[in-house]
Amino acid sequence: MKNIIVLGSGCTKCVKTAELIAEVVKEHGVAATVSKETNPEVIMGYGVMSTPAVVIDEQVVHSGSMPQKAQIEAWLAK
């Protein structure tokens, strides 16, 4: 099971990123948990300077913008 965390302050882009990832996970029937992290100290711990950022299984795979659906699908296929 994949552990996906969306890092961000709770802004609209961060919320929409988490919603889009959850939607793609459900569409593809991938075993994954999707959560949001808003604690600045935790976010900085990942070395992320701009949000929204996406962490999959403790590895930052994206930061600074909302990912495209195709990007999410590619991450889930790995």
C-alpha positions in Angstrom: 0.0 0.0 0.0 1.3 3.4 -1.0 1.4 6.2 1.6 0.7 9.6 -0.1 1.0 12.9 1.8 0.1 16.3 0.3 2.2 19.0 2.0 0.8 22.5 2.2 -0.6 25.3 4.2 -4.2 24.3 3.5 -4.5 26.7 0.6 -7.0 26.0 -2.3 -4.3 24.4 -4.5 -3.1 22.1 -1.7 -6.7 20.9 -1.0 -7.4 20.4 -4.7 -4.2 18.5 -5.1 -5.2 16.1 -2.3 -8.7 15.7 -3.8 -7.3 15.0 -7.3 -4.9 12.4 -6.0 -7.6 10.7 -4.0 -9.8 10.7 -7.1 -7.1 9.1 -9.3 -6.3 6.5 -6.6 -10.0 5.6 -6.5 -10.4 5.5 -10.3 -7.4 3.2 -10.7 -8.2 1.0 -7.7 -4.8 1.6 -6.2 -4.2 0.6 -2.6 -3.1 3.9 -1.1 -3.8 6.2 1.8 -3.9 10.0 1.0 -3.4 12.5 3.8 -2.6 16.2 4.2 0.1 17.7 6.3 -0.1 21.4 7.2 2.5 21.6 10.0 5.3 23.9 8.7 8.0 22.1 10.7 7.0 18.7 9.1 6.9 20.3 5.7 10.4 21.8 6.1 11.6 18.4 7.3 11.0 17.1 3.8 13.1 20.0 2.4 10.1 21.4 0.6 10.3 25.2 -0.1 7.1 25.6 -2.1 3.7 23.9 -1.9 1.7 22.0 -2.7 4.1 19.1 -2.6 3.5 15.4 -2.9 5.3 12.7 -0.9 4.9 9.1 -1.8 6.3 6.5 0.6 8.5 9.2 2.2 10.0 10.5 -1.1 9.1 13.9 -2.4 8.0 13.4 -6.0 6.6 16.9 -6.7 6.5 20.5 -5.3 5.5 24.0 -6.2 2.4 23.4 -8.3 -0.7 21.3 -8.7 0.3 18.1 -10.5 -1.4 17.0 -13.7 -3.6 13.9 -13.7 -1.2 12.1 -16.0 1.7 12.8 -13.5 -0.3 11.2 -10.7 -1.1 8.2 -12.8 2.6 7.7 -13.6 3.5 7.9 -9.9 0.8 5.4 -9.0 2.0 3.0 -11.7 5.5 2.7 -10.2 
